[in-house]
Each structure stands twice: as C-alpha cells, then as structure tokens.
Amino acid sequence: MSACERAIDYAKAKGIDECEAVNVKRKTITVRITDSQIAETKENVEESIGIRIIHGKKISSAQTSIVENYKKTIDQALELSNITKPKPFWKSLAQNSKQKIPLEGVFDKKLSETTGIEASDIAQTMIDSALNPKIDSISGSLNIVAEDFTIANTNGLRCNDEATYIAGIINADSNVGTLPVSGIGHASCRTLQNFTPTQIGKDSMEMCVNSINPQHCEFETCSVIFEPYSVGEILAFVLSANFNLKTYTEKRSCFSEKIGEVISAKNFDLLDDPHAPEGVGSKSFDDEGIPTKIRPLIEDGVFKNVYSDLYNAFKEGKESSGNASRPGSPMGRDAEPIPAPSPHNLRIKNGDSTPEEMIKDTKKGIVVGRLWYTYAVNPIKGDFSCTARSGIRIIEDGKIKSPGKSVRIVHNLKTLLEKISAIGNDSRNVLQWASLPSICPSLRVDEIKIIPI
C-alpha cells in the first residue's frame, strides 16, 4: 500500500470529510559551473508527503519529509482546522477519473538513471563548447530531476506519474573590447536524447563574441526582435498572470472584462499546452488529479480563456480548468499541500518568418537575445519594464549594423501585443530561473521606445 493510500485510510478512519495526500519522491542532480570549470556536483534524494483536509468546509494542511509520520501530519492539519474559517463555496476534491492521456517525451529511463559523474560529463561538454580566446569566464548550471508523483484523495482518486527533466544554462563573459559583454545559451527538455549540451555552449559563446565593442543605438523608437529566451521572460513575468481566473475576476488583469475581444495582432495564438512533447510543464493530469487539456488563451488575436485550480474556480462558481500546480525546484512537482493556479506550458504558435527574414524586413530596430529585471510596473494598466543587456544587435535597412549597448524598455503589454508584426518559426523550450516553462518563437514588435543605459 502506498504512502498516499495509508494516509487516506487513516483520514477516513478519523471521520474527516475530505482528505488529499500528495507524495513526491525526487532525485535531483545539480552541477554548478563557475570560473570556467565545474565547481560542484551534488546529488539529492528526497521524499515528502503533503496533506490537505476539508472538514466542515474548513481547509487546512500540513506537510512532512518523514513519510512515516503521515498520521501525525493529518492530526496537525485537523487541529489547524479548528482555527480556520469555513469556505461555503467549496464543492469537492477531484473525483476519480479513468481518463488516461498518453504523452510522449515526458519520461526517460536513461535520464532517470543518470549518475553524478555522467551529469558532470554533460556539463563539461557545455563548458568546452563555450571556450573561445575572447571569452574570459564561463558560469552556469546543469539540473537533472527524476521524480515519482502520486496523488490520492477520499473521493477514490488515484493518480501516479513518473517524470524526468533536464535543463542547462551557460553564461559567457568577455572583457575584450570597450565594455564587458556577455552571452547566454540554454536548453531544457524531458529526455536525454533531445538535450543539446554542445549547442548551449556554442550559443553563449557566439552571443558573447558577437556583442564585443557594442555601439550606442541612435533610435528612440524602433522595432524590436525579441528572440525566444527574451520572449519567455515576458511570458513568465508579465503576461501569464493576466490569464489567472483570480487575477481576472479581481480586475487586476489588464485584460479584465475583455474575454471575446481582440487583444493582440490577429495572427497571434497563445495556448497553455500541457501535452507538448518534451515540454518542461507537460503532464496528463494537474496537481489535483484533474485531466489536463490544451487551452487556448489567445486565438487569432482574441482573448478566449483564463485558467484556474479547484479553489479559485469554486469561489467564482466555475469548474477547474485543470491548472492546479505544486511546482518543485528547480523543475517538476512538489508535495506542497496547497496548490496554486498556473499554466503548464505557455506556448506561442509558430509563425512563418525565419529570424533572417524578420531582420531583412526591418528598416530600423534591434535584436534582443536576453532580458533582465522584467517586472510589471502597473499590472492593471499593463505597464512593464525590462532591461536588454545581452545579445543586442542594431538593425539598419534590413541588415545587422553592429552589436548594441544595453537599453531599458518601459512599455505597455496591451500595446506590445497589438504591435506584433512578425512571428518566427524558431520555437524552443524556454525555462526562466524559478519560473514558468514556455515554448516560444522570436517575435518582432514595432514602435517600441528604447532608453540607452
């Protein structure tokens, strides 16, 4: 009998109205890179169980890393319910579903059996492919996660999922030339076969070397070509929250009361895609055991849907969209007893423009490889700020003129979506640190004001 089943049986014996148990077993390998060499390889194996109970419509929870203490954990949660206010809108935990969605590219036995030595070899390949006489320092990390996630509840729900994840990032820095410059390379996926350590190092080296001797950008307003990594930054830290049911109904979304209206360029499609092969957030059921579905958020420019978990859906008299999340670090799932609503994989559908064509069709503009310090300034209005510091190239008359110096962009999300003039065909997985996974191509956006730093 599994740890979750034992916990559920105990909760039933205690007469608790509803109980949900989440058990996660994880093996994490982290390789840390500093000063162009491997500084540390660390392997961690852990297991924990999270308990959520609903008794008299009072919701309480507890968690422990000592799985054998599940009885004590349930007792703690039950005791906490005595000081918790009832939630009259609560309906029920998820019901048992026989629906099983087979997904490709979400578990790799070979990756789950990878050793620390093998992970170090992969990281060394990342370093070696970033080496260049003009590169002074290389830093970064490699993370590999293999997990076994189980969720069960007193409504007969039993769900189990084995998953693997791998993500690597390299930062290359150079002091050659007039100013220090840097470059980034990254990759993330679910199987070892589709992970590209050589490309990670090469991308960081090329971005860094091609940024040497940056020039001041003379444009005040121009087109900006955001490459996939910078698009992912905007999706994760500025755009995604606007489609959260809670944010939307509280009128804290810049798109509140606009479902059914055009909010972007008409050829723009944004989905939450939990079924994408190799997607870092792909899963057949959410973290409350509800089957996941591909959910269009923007379709042909029209605002179509929001996302939610059970709690926030019930609060608004709606049904969950299957977006409950218990995010683990650095990737995967955790046994956090209370989930929160979150998209699984934010995916922008590919367009038909190559990156070269996007540059060729740009009279004056810049290419941005990476953004820093991206945050909402006024979420209700959609105002945000970000800083372009890496991989900047100045475009004049359809050609790359020179590398560019850092610029700050203070812009409006609604205006940005409306001014998308080209969508690339170069989609890739993007995983920002401690943030949402996304799958996105390059985007060209017109009429953006840039401020030299």
FENLINJO-V207416 format. One record per residue. PHI is phi as a letter, one per 20 degrees, with the letter a starting at -180 (NA if undefined). OMEGA is omega as a letter, one per 30 degrees, with the letter a starting at -180 (* if undefined). Layout:
BEGIN
{{PHI | OMEGA} {PHI | OMEGA}}
END
This chain:
BEGIN
{{NA | a} {f | l} {f | l} {f | a} {f | l} {f | l} {f | a} {f | l} {f | l} {f | l} {f | l} {f | a} {f | l} {e | l} {m | l} {f | a} {g | l} {b | l} {b | l} {c | l} {c | l} {c | a} {c | a} {c | l} {d | a} {c | l} {d | a} {c | l} {d | l} {c | l} {d | a} {d | a} {d | l} {b | l} {l | l} {m | l} {b | l} {f | a} {e | a} {a | l} {c | a} {c | l} {d | a} {c | l} {d | a} {b | l} {b | l} {b | l} {c | l} {d | a} {c | l} {c | l} {c | l} {c | a} {c | a} {m | a} {m | l} {e | a} {d | l} {b | a} {b | l} {b | a} {b | l} {b | l} {e | l} {d | a} {f | a} {f | a} {e | a} {f | l} {f | l} {f | a} {f | l} {f | l} {f | l} {f | l} {f | a} {f | l} {f | l} {f | a} {f | l} {f | l} {d | a} {d | l} {e | l} {f | l} {d | a} {g | a} {f | a} {f | l} {d | a} {a | l} {f | a} {g | l} {e | l} {f | l} {c | l} {e | a} {f | l} {c | a} {e | l} {f | a} {d | l} {e | l} {m | l} {c | l} {b | a} {c | a} {g | a} {f | l} {f | l} {f | a} {e | a} {f | a} {e | l} {f | l} {f | l} {f | l} {f | l} {f | l} {f | l} {f | l} {f | l} {f | l} {f | l} {g | a} {f | a} {g | a} {f | l} {e | a} {f | l} {a | a} {g | a} {e | l} {e | a} {e | a} {b | l} {c | l} {c | l} {q | a} {a | l} {c | l} {c | l} {c | a} {c | l} {c | a} {b | l} {c | a} {d | l} {c | l} {c | l} {b | l} {b | a} {f | l} {e | l} {n | l} {f | l} {b | l} {c | l} {c | a} {b | l} {e | a} {b | l} {c | a} {b | l} {b | l} {b | l} {c | l} {b | l} {c | l} {d | l} {d | a} {c | l} {c | l} {d | l} {f | l} {n | a} {f | a} {b | l} {f | l} {c | a} {b | l} {b | a} {c | l} {c | a} {b | l} {a | l} {b | l} {a | a} {d | a} {c | a} {f | a} {g | a} {e | l} {e | a} {c | a} {f | l} {f | a} {f | l} {g | l} {f | a} {f | a} {f | a} {f | a} {f | a} {f | l} {f | a} {f | a} {f | a} {f | l} {e | a} {f | a} {l | a} {f | a} {d | l} {f | l} {e | a} {e | a} {f | l} {e | l} {c | a} {a | l} {e | l} {c | l} {e | l} {e | l} {f | a} {g | a} {f | l} {f | l} {f | l} {g | l} {f | l} {f | l} {f | a} {f | a} {d | a} {c | a} {e | a} {g | a} {f | a} {f | a} {d | l} {f | a} {g | a} {f | l} {f | a} {f | a} {f | l} {e | l} {l | l} {d | l} {e | l} {f | l} {d | a} {g | a} {m | a} {d | l} {g | a} {n | a} {d | l} {f | a} {c | a} {b | l} {g | a} {f | l} {e | a} {d | l} {c | l} {c | a} {c | l} {e | a} {d | a} {f | a} {d | a} {f | l} {g | l} {m | l} {f | a} {f | l} {d | a} {f | l} {a | a} {e | l} {c | a} {e | a} {e | l} {d | l} {n | l} {e | l} {g | a} {e | l} {c | l} {f | a} {c | l} {f | l} {e | l} {c | a} {c | a} {l | l} {n | a} {e | l} {f | a} {d | a} {b | l} {d | l} {c | a} {a | l} {d | a} {f | a} {g | a} {f | l} {f | l} {f | a} {g | a} {d | l} {m | a} {c | l} {d | l} {f | l} {e | a} {n | a} {c | l} {f | a} {c | l} {c | a} {f | l} {e | l} {d | g} {e | l} {b | l} {n | a} {d | a} {c | l} {e | l} {g | a} {f | l} {d | l} {f | l} {c | l} {f | a} {a | l} {f | a} {e | l} {c | l} {f | a} {c | l} {e | l} {f | l} {g | l} {e | a} {d | a} {d | l} {e | l} {g | l} {f | l} {f | l} {f | l} {f | a} {f | a} {e | a} {d | a} {f | l} {b | a} {r | l} {c | l} {d | l} {d | a} {e | a} {b | l} {d | l} {c | l} {l | a} {e | a} {b | l} {f | l} {e | l} {c | a} {g | a} {f | l} {e | a} {n | l} {f | l} {b | l} {c | l} {b | l} {c | l} {e | a} {c | a} {c | l} {m | l} {e | l} {c | a} {e | a} {d | l} {c | l} {l | l} {m | a} {c | l} {f | a} {e | a} {a | l} {f | a} {d | l} {f | a} {f | l} {c | l} {d | l} {d | l} {d | a} {b | a} {c | a} {f | a} {f | l} {f | l} {g | a} {f | a} {f | a} {e | l} {f | a} {d | l} {b | l} {c | a} {f | l} {d | a} {d | a} {g | l} {b | l} {f | l} {c | l} {c | l} {f | a} {f | l} {l | a} {b | a} {f | l} {f | l} {b | l} {c | a} {b | l} {e | l} {f | l} {c | l} {d | a} {c | a} {e | l} {l | l} {d | l} {e | l} {d | a} {d | l} {g | l} {d | *}}
END
